Amino acid sequence: MKRRTVLAVPLLLVGGRAQAQTYPSKPIHIVVTVSAGGSIDMIARSIGEALSQKTGQPVVIENKPGANGNIAAAAVARAAPDGYTLMVTGGSTLNLNPFLYASLPFDPVKSFVPVTLTARTNFILVVNPRLGVDTVEAFVALAKAKPKTLNYGSAGSGSLIQIATELFNTVAGIETNHVPYKGLAPAVNDLLAGQIDFMFDSATTMNHIQAGRLKALAVIGPNRLPALPQIETLAEHGIKGVEVASGWHGMFAPAGTPRDVIDKLSAVLQPILASAEIKERVVALGAEPASSTPDGLAKILATDLERLGPIVKKTGARLD
């Protein structure tokens, strides 16, 4: 019996190495935590297309929106940890939801293995031109002159956009009204129609800004956006501290996925994310090109969980 036990360990190790060497040998399934059409989804699709070309295997994208990403995250957490089910999500699913919900069907750290950042976000403060303000200073002055009359939209209660806006309100010393939507697209539609007055947006409004249908006043930072280099950061307008609510997109695998498989996947993805084609697509969507090692993304998530908790508590946002 002892001999069999001893022999089993090398056999298992060989099996693990063989899995990594042959990976991927079948279709890869990427679950996206948001509906189709937003920047997270579109960047995931671009990466999936390139990943399929590199590996010779089909990459299937499945949108599983709902509950601030919890539905998709729970499904991926339950999936077989073999590298064939992956998740692409905005950071808020893992770094905000633990503070917004009384309980989650997954652990943001223990249920997943980080693979890489796929982009960084830099929220744009956009207003309807009919509001009649062209600068951050004019906007703040208007909000102070008419407290609790301006309305802003978000992708939903507890979304990073709501947190970012409430932090902006606090730092700027203004009071505005939150109008939650089920996703960014309907919020943008109402902003275009004048049903709401302003919002912070990650990328959805880029074409409308360039066409003059919406007015961009500033970006959260910490840097200016490559796609809108003329738009200053809030800090450049003297409104500092809001940049802590800037976000990111990332790819994760279920906990227990072999490290050899994660490393191989990361090695394939890094040149994809560094390619001019993917960078151009990311910039065109109003995001910032980014990538990371698996350990680097783990550190980013750990830092976010530490810094965002107090901000969420201050806003009082809950999604019980």
C-alpha positions in Angstrom: 0.0 0.0 0.0 2.8 2.4 0.9 4.5 1.7 -2.5 1.3 2.5 -4.4 0.9 5.8 -2.5 4.5 6.8 -3.2 4.1 6.0 -6.9 0.8 7.9 -7.1 2.5 11.3 -6.4 4.8 11.3 -9.5 2.0 10.1 -11.6 -0.2 13.0 -10.5 2.7 15.4 -11.1 3.2 14.0 -14.6 -0.5 14.3 -15.3 -0.5 18.0 -14.2 2.5 18.7 -16.5 0.8 16.9 -19.3 -2.3 19.0 -18.9 -0.3 22.2 -19.1 1.7 21.0 -22.1 -1.5 20.1 -24.0 -3.5 23.1 -22.9 -5.6 24.2 -24.6 -6.9 21.1 -26.5 -10.6 22.1 -26.6 -12.8 25.2 -26.7 -12.3 27.9 -24.0 -15.4 29.4 -22.5 -15.1 33.0 -21.3 -18.0 34.2 -19.1 -18.5 38.0 -19.1 -20.2 39.6 -16.1 -22.0 42.3 -18.1 -24.4 42.4 -21.0 -23.2 42.6 -24.6 -22.1 46.0 -26.0 -20.2 47.6 -23.2 -16.5 48.1 -23.0 -15.9 45.1 -20.8 -17.7 42.8 -23.2 -16.2 44.3 -26.4 -12.6 44.1 -25.0 -13.3 40.5 -23.9 -14.5 39.7 -27.4 -11.4 41.2 -29.0 -9.2 39.2 -26.7 -11.2 36.1 -27.3 -10.8 36.4 -31.0 -7.0 36.9 -30.8 -6.7 34.0 -28.2 -8.5 31.7 -30.6 -6.2 32.6 -33.4 -3.1 32.0 -31.2 -4.2 28.7 -29.7 -6.2 27.3 -32.7 -9.1 26.6 -30.4 -12.6 28.2 -30.4 -13.2 30.8 -27.7 -16.9 31.1 -26.7 -18.0 34.3 -25.1 -21.1 34.1 -22.8 -22.7 37.2 -21.3 -24.1 36.4 -17.9 -25.2 39.8 -16.5 -27.0 40.4 -13.2 -26.6 41.2 -9.6 -23.5 43.4 -10.2 -21.7 40.4 -11.7 -22.5 38.0 -8.9 -24.4 35.6 -11.2 -21.5 35.2 -13.6 -18.9 35.0 -10.8 -20.8 32.3 -8.9 -21.1 30.2 -12.1 -17.3 30.5 -12.8 -16.5 29.8 -9.1 -18.4 26.5 -9.5 -16.8 25.5 -12.8 -14.2 22.9 -13.3 -10.7 24.4 -12.5 -9.1 23.2 -15.7 -8.5 26.5 -17.6 -11.4 26.0 -20.0 -13.8 28.3 -18.1 -12.6 31.9 -17.5 -14.2 35.1 -16.3 -13.8 38.6 -17.6 -15.2 41.2 -15.2 -14.9 44.7 -14.1 -13.2 45.1 -10.8 -16.4 46.0 -8.9 -17.7 42.4 -8.9 -14.8 41.4 -6.7 -13.7 44.6 -5.0 -17.1 46.3 -4.3 -19.6 43.5 -3.9 -18.1 42.2 -0.7 -19.1 45.5 0.9 -22.4 45.9 -0.8 -24.0 42.5 -0.2 -24.6 40.9 3.2 -23.5 37.6 1.6 -22.0 36.4 -1.7 -22.1 33.0 -3.4 -18.3 33.2 -3.8 -15.2 34.6 -2.1 -13.5 37.4 -4.1 -10.1 36.1 -3.3 -10.4 32.4 -2.4 -12.8 31.4 -5.2 -10.7 32.6 -8.1 -7.2 32.6 -9.5 -6.1 35.9 -11.2 -4.8 35.6 -14.8 -4.3 39.2 -16.0 -5.6 42.7 -16.2 -7.3 43.3 -19.6 -7.8 47.1 -19.3 -8.0 50.0 -16.9 -10.9 52.4 -16.8 -10.7 56.2 -16.3 -14.2 57.5 -15.8 -15.2 60.6 -17.8 -17.4 63.3 -16.3 -20.0 63.9 -19.1 -22.9 66.3 -19.2 -25.8 67.0 -21.5 -24.8 70.2 -23.5 -28.2 71.7 -22.7 -27.0 72.0 -19.1 -25.0 75.0 -20.3 -21.7 74.3 -18.6 -18.3 73.9 -20.3 -16.0 73.4 -17.4 -15.8 71.5 -14.1 -15.8 74.8 -12.2 -19.0 75.9 -13.9 -20.6 72.6 -13.2 -19.7 72.6 -9.5 -21.0 76.2 -9.3 -24.3 75.2 -10.9 -24.7 72.3 -8.5 -24.0 74.4 -5.5 -26.4 77.1 -6.7 -29.1 74.4 -7.2 -28.5 71.7 -4.5 -30.3 68.4 -5.0 -31.7 69.3 -8.4 -29.1 67.8 -10.8 -29.6 64.1 -11.5 -26.9 61.6 -12.4 -27.1 58.1 -13.8 -25.2 55.0 -13.1 -25.0 51.3 -14.1 -27.0 50.5 -10.9 -27.0 51.0 -7.2 -23.7 50.0 -5.7 -21.9 50.2 -9.0 -18.4 51.7 -9.1 -19.9 54.6 -11.1 -22.2 55.4 -8.2 -19.4 55.2 -5.7 -17.2 57.4 -7.9 -19.9 60.0 -8.3 -20.7 60.1 -4.6 -17.0 60.5 -3.8 -16.9 63.3 -6.3 -19.9 65.0 -4.7 -18.3 64.8 -1.3 -14.9 66.2 -2.5 -16.6 68.9 -4.6 -19.0 69.8 -1.8 -22.2 69.3 -3.9 -25.4 67.3 -3.6 -27.0 65.6 -6.5 -29.6 62.8 -7.1 -28.8 59.3 -8.0 -30.8 57.6 -10.8 -29.8 53.9 -11.0 -30.2 52.0 -14.3 -29.8 48.4 -15.3 -26.6 48.9 -17.2 -24.8 51.9 -18.8 -26.6 51.9 -22.2 -30.0 53.0 -20.9 -28.3 55.6 -18.6 -26.5 57.1 -21.6 -29.7 57.1 -23.6 -31.4 59.2 -20.9 -28.4 61.5 -20.7 -28.6 62.1 -24.4 -32.4 62.8 -24.1 -31.9 65.2 -21.2 -33.7 63.0 -18.7 -30.6 63.1 -16.5 -28.0 65.8 -16.3 -24.6 64.1 -15.9 -22.8 60.9 -15.2 -19.4 59.4 -14.9 -18.9 56.9 -17.8 -16.1 54.5 -18.6 -16.4 54.3 -22.3 -19.9 54.1 -23.6 -20.2 57.9 -24.3 -17.0 58.2 -26.4 -18.6 58.4 -29.8 -21.2 60.9 -28.4 -18.5 63.1 -27.0 -16.6 63.1 -30.3 -19.8 63.9 -32.2 -20.6 66.8 -29.8 -23.8 65.2 -28.5 -22.3 65.1 -25.0 -19.8 67.3 -23.3 -16.8 65.8 -21.5 -15.6 68.0 -18.6 -12.9 65.9 -17.0 -11.6 62.4 -16.3 -11.1 60.9 -12.9 -7.5 60.1 -13.4 -4.8 59.6 -12.3 -3.9 60.1 -15.9 -5.5 61.7 -18.9 -7.2 59.4 -21.4 -5.2 58.6 -24.6 -8.4 58.9 -26.6 -9.2 62.4 -25.1 -5.8 63.9 -24.3 -7.2 67.4 -24.2 -9.6 66.6 -21.3 -7.9 67.3 -17.9 -8.1 65.2 -14.8 -10.2 66.3 -11.8 -7.0 66.8 -9.9 -5.9 69.3 -12.5 -9.1 71.2 -11.6 -8.3 71.1 -7.9 -10.6 68.2 -7.1 -8.3 65.6 -5.6 -8.9 62.1 -4.2 -11.6 60.9 -6.6 -9.0 58.9 -8.6 -9.1 56.1 -6.0 -12.4 55.1 -7.7 -10.9 54.5 -11.1 -11.4 50.9 -12.1 -10.1 48.0 -14.2 -11.1 44.9 -16.2 -9.5 41.5 -15.5 -9.5 37.8 -16.3 -9.9 35.2 -13.6 -10.1 31.4 -13.5 -11.8 29.2 -10.9 -9.7 28.5 -7.8 -7.7 25.3 -8.1 -6.8 25.8 -11.7 -3.2 24.5 -12.0 -0.5 27.1 -11.9 1.1 25.7 -15.0 -2.1 26.3 -16.9 -2.5 29.8 -15.5 1.2 30.6 -16.5 0.7 29.2 -20.0 -2.5 31.2 -20.4 -0.8 34.4 -19.1 2.1 33.9 -21.5 -0.3 33.7 -24.5 -2.3 36.7 -23.4 0.5 39.1 -22.7 1.6 39.6 -26.3 -2.1 39.8 -27.3 -2.7 42.6 -24.8 0.5 44.4 -25.9 -0.4 44.2 -29.6 -1.1 47.4 -31.5 -4.5 46.1 -32.6 -5.8 45.3 -29.2 -4.4 48.6 -27.7 -6.2 50.6 -30.5 -9.5 48.8 -29.7 -9.1 49.5 -26.0 -8.3 53.2 -26.5 -11.2 53.6 -29.0 -13.5 52.3 -26.2 -12.3 55.0 -23.8 -10.3 52.6 -21.7 -6.5 52.3 -21.1 -4.5 49.4 -22.4 -3.2 47.3 -19.5 -2.0 43.8 -18.6 -0.4 42.2 -15.6 1.1 39.0 -14.2 -1.3 36.8 -12.2 0.5 37.9 -9.0 0.2 41.5 -10.0 -3.5 41.3 -10.4 -3.8 39.5 -7.1 -2.0 42.5 -5.4 -4.3 45.0 -7.2 -7.4 43.2 -5.9 -6.0 43.0 -2.4 -5.2 46.7 -2.4 -8.7 47.6 -3.7 -10.4 45.5 -1.1 -8.5 47.5 1.6 -9.1 51.0 0.1 -12.7 50.7 -1.3 -14.4 49.3 1.8 -14.3 52.6 3.8 -15.6 54.5 0.7 -18.5 52.2 0.2 -19.3 52.5 4.0 -19.2 56.3 3.8 -21.8 56.3 0.9 -24.1 53.9 2.7 -24.7 52.0 -0.5 -26.2 48.5 0.0 -27.5 45.8 -2.3 -29.0 43.4 0.2 
